[in-house]
Amino acid sequence: MKRILIVGASSGIGKVLKALLEEKGDVVISFCRQTGVDVTLKEPLFPLIEGPLDGIVYCPGTINLKPFSSLTLDDFQKDLEVNFLGAIKVIQNYLKIVSQGASIVLFSSVAARKGFIYHSSIASAKGAVEGFVHSFAQEMAPKIRINAIAPSLTETPLSTFLTSDPKKKEISIKKHPLGRLGTPEDMANMAQYLLSDKASFITGQVIGVDGGV
């Protein structure tokens, strides 16, 4: 049995992952903006957690797609705060209770390594996540492992504006060699694996779960 903290388990990937872990018998501690924890604040009011953590998963993200000419500095700042700096605040706050052999899982995006139009802000924020994973893994080894999952378009509440239109959805599907979009289960299954002892020799990696994109 492991004790796992999931930030953002109220919907989408985090919700599915929470169910998977609890079904296996793990103890899941979770919080999100809906429970009063806003990671974009300079000093978020993180809840006190007693006892060690065997894993941390940070799920909050944004999909802010605009032409560069329409993006403001605030857009870039918001994407950075939610996707990257929020994760840093969580890790810094709970690092002292992370146990030997623990695993941290963050989320990047296929957009960080692909040149998608209108993705300059979100791709930049996710690129920061990837750079952190590579560096932090070296610094924390062998005590802690850290990896990131890089999904392609996944059918979650966050992406409804892209998947609810049948024509837009079909265009997106055609970009995936495996012929479908990602599901929360696809991403949660990978996160569960990375948290497990089966992944004990994996750290510092950004793993694409993207249908071949």
C-alpha positions in Angstrom: 0.0 0.0 0.0 1.3 3.4 -1.0 0.2 6.9 0.1 -0.2 9.1 -3.0 -1.0 12.8 -3.2 -2.9 13.8 -6.3 -3.4 17.5 -7.0 -6.4 17.9 -9.2 -8.4 14.7 -8.7 -11.8 16.2 -9.1 -12.2 15.4 -12.8 -10.4 14.1 -15.9 -7.2 12.2 -15.5 -6.8 12.9 -11.8 -10.2 11.5 -11.0 -9.6 8.3 -13.0 -6.2 7.8 -11.4 -7.6 8.3 -7.9 -10.1 5.5 -8.6 -7.4 3.2 -10.0 -5.1 3.6 -7.0 -7.8 3.2 -4.5 -9.1 0.1 -6.2 -5.6 -1.3 -5.8 -5.6 -0.5 -2.1 -3.5 2.7 -2.1 -4.3 5.7 0.1 -5.0 8.8 -1.9 -4.9 12.3 -0.5 -6.2 14.9 -2.9 -7.0 18.6 -3.2 -7.8 21.1 -5.9 -9.1 24.6 -6.5 -12.6 23.4 -5.8 -11.5 22.4 -2.3 -10.0 25.8 -1.6 -6.4 25.3 -2.7 -5.3 27.7 -5.5 -1.9 26.8 -6.7 -1.6 30.1 -8.6 -1.4 32.1 -5.4 2.0 33.3 -4.4 1.7 31.4 -1.1 -1.1 28.7 -1.5 -2.7 27.4 1.7 -1.7 23.8 1.3 -3.3 21.3 3.7 -1.1 19.7 6.4 -0.4 16.0 5.6 0.8 13.8 8.4 2.9 10.8 7.6 5.1 10.1 4.5 4.2 10.3 0.9 5.2 7.6 -1.6 4.1 9.6 -4.6 2.9 13.0 -5.9 0.9 13.6 -9.1 0.3 17.1 -10.3 -2.6 17.2 -12.8 -3.8 20.8 -13.2 -3.3 22.2 -16.7 -4.6 24.7 -19.3 -5.3 24.6 -23.0 -4.9 28.2 -24.1 -4.8 28.3 -27.9 -4.4 31.7 -29.4 -2.4 33.3 -32.2 0.8 34.9 -30.8 -0.5 38.3 -31.8 -3.5 37.8 -29.4 -1.5 36.5 -26.5 -0.7 38.9 -23.6 2.0 38.6 -21.0 -0.7 37.6 -18.6 -1.7 34.6 -20.8 1.9 33.4 -20.7 2.1 34.0 -16.9 -1.2 32.1 -16.3 -0.1 29.1 -18.3 3.2 29.1 -16.5 1.6 29.4 -13.1 -0.9 26.6 -13.6 1.2 24.1 -15.6 4.6 24.6 -14.1 5.0 26.9 -11.1 2.0 25.3 -9.3 3.8 22.0 -9.5 7.0 23.6 -8.1 5.1 25.0 -5.1 3.5 21.6 -4.4 6.8 19.8 -4.6 8.7 22.4 -2.5 5.9 22.2 0.2 5.8 18.4 0.5 9.3 17.4 -0.4 10.3 17.0 3.3 7.8 14.2 3.8 8.4 12.3 0.5 9.8 8.9 1.3 12.8 7.0 0.0 11.9 5.5 -3.4 9.0 7.8 -4.0 7.8 8.8 -7.5 6.6 12.2 -8.7 4.5 12.4 -11.9 4.0 15.6 -13.8 2.2 16.3 -17.1 3.7 17.9 -20.2 2.1 17.8 -23.6 3.0 16.6 -27.1 2.9 20.3 -28.0 6.1 20.9 -26.1 8.1 19.1 -28.8 5.8 19.6 -31.8 5.3 22.8 -33.7 1.5 23.2 -33.4 -0.1 26.4 -34.5 -1.5 28.6 -31.7 0.3 26.6 -29.0 3.2 29.1 -28.2 2.0 29.8 -24.7 1.0 26.4 -23.5 4.0 24.7 -25.3 6.3 27.1 -23.5 4.8 26.3 -20.1 5.0 22.5 -20.8 8.6 22.9 -22.0 9.4 24.3 -18.6 7.9 21.1 -17.0 10.1 18.9 -19.2 13.3 20.9 -18.4 12.5 20.6 -14.7 11.9 16.9 -14.9 15.3 16.2 -16.6 17.2 18.3 -14.1 15.4 17.5 -10.9 15.7 13.7 -11.6 19.4 14.0 -11.5 19.4 16.1 -8.3 17.1 13.8 -6.4 18.4 10.4 -7.5 18.5 7.8 -6.0 16.0 8.9 -3.4 13.1 10.2 -5.6 12.1 9.4 -9.2 10.4 12.0 -11.3 8.9 11.6 -14.8 6.4 13.4 -17.0 3.6 12.2 -19.2 3.2 14.0 -22.5 -0.4 13.4 -23.8 -1.8 14.4 -27.1 -5.4 15.6 -27.2 -7.3 13.8 -24.5 -11.1 13.7 -24.0 -11.4 15.4 -20.7 -13.6 18.3 -19.4 -10.7 20.6 -20.1 -10.7 19.8 -23.8 -14.5 19.8 -24.4 -14.2 22.9 -26.5 -12.0 21.0 -29.0 -13.8 17.6 -28.9 -17.5 18.6 -28.8 -17.6 19.7 -32.4 -17.7 16.5 -34.6 -15.8 18.1 -37.5 -13.0 19.4 -35.3 -12.8 16.1 -33.5 -12.5 14.1 -36.7 -9.7 16.4 -37.9 -7.9 15.8 -34.6 -8.4 12.0 -34.8 -6.9 11.9 -38.3 -3.7 13.3 -36.8 -3.3 10.2 -34.6 -1.9 7.2 -36.4 -3.8 4.9 -33.9 -7.1 6.4 -35.1 -8.5 7.9 -31.9 -8.0 10.5 -29.3 -6.6 9.8 -25.9 -8.8 9.0 -22.9 -8.3 9.8 -19.2 -7.8 6.1 -18.7 -4.8 6.0 -21.1 -3.0 8.7 -19.1 -4.0 7.4 -15.7 -2.8 3.9 -16.5 0.7 5.3 -17.4 0.7 7.5 -14.2 -0.2 4.4 -12.1 2.7 2.5 -13.7 5.2 5.3 -13.0 4.1 5.5 -9.4 4.6 1.7 -9.0 7.7 -0.3 -8.1 7.5 -1.8 -11.6 8.9 1.6 -12.8 11.7 1.7 -10.3 14.4 2.1 -13.0 12.7 5.0 -14.8 13.4 8.6 -13.9 14.0 11.9 -15.7 11.8 10.8 -18.7 9.1 12.5 -20.6 6.9 9.7 -21.9 4.6 10.3 -24.9 1.1 8.8 -24.6 -0.1 10.3 -27.8 -1.4 7.7 -30.2 1.7 8.0 -32.4 1.5 11.7 -33.0 
